[in-house]
Amino acid sequence: MSLKELLLDEETPLSAVAEYLDGLTPEARLEEVMSCNKKQQVAMYEKAAAAAPITFDHFVPPGIAPLTEVIHHGRNTLPAFKFFQKRFCRPDDGTDRLFGYNEGSTRALIGPGFFVAIKTDDNPEWYERGPVVVDYFQVPDGPVVEGWPKVVPNNKGLQVLVYNKTRDFMRKVSEHVSINAAYKVEKSMGAFFVLCREDAE
């Protein structure tokens, strides 16, 4: 079965989806994940409710130094500009969070969409949506990766239309793959995106 078939089969558990994805080559995994449409991403998010809690190590694996970029390739469920990257790093101040921004064809027009990823275990309602939230209410307040764009708040410029007052709640799918549900303040936007991590060579 393909990834799409596994996702749309209600009898297929998340564990089978994860095993399938983990068994693919990086190139095949990325190709399959980036082909998932909204229906498949919704099914993925629902199946991922049964996953082990996602942690910061999923986004920036252990052993990677602070202020070192880790790229996750993404596909969203919006009508246009579906493909992008989320780029993460650990801050250099030892705090338990991640910094990141959005890279893609719209960055020059809309802006980088900086965020801070935080845990949700102190908020039961948020935790049910996802154990880690990509929080656009916050932007990095310390150094970021050399070469990243200048950090700007999300209430400036055209970023207001996309990132301002938004949070993306993340669930784990497999070793490299995660899925999100997007909220504007506390209201579901009915939008999703899937991420596939690019491992350092």
PyMOL commands that set and color helices and strands:
alter all, ss='L'
color gray80, all
select helices_A, chain A and resi 3-8+14-22+26-33+38-50+56-59+107-110+124-129+157-161
alter helices_A, ss='H'
color red, helices_A
select strands_A, chain A and resi 70-76+83-89+98-103+115-119+132-135+166-172+177-184+187-197
alter strands_A, ss='S'
color yellow, strands_A
deselect
rebuild
show_as cartoon
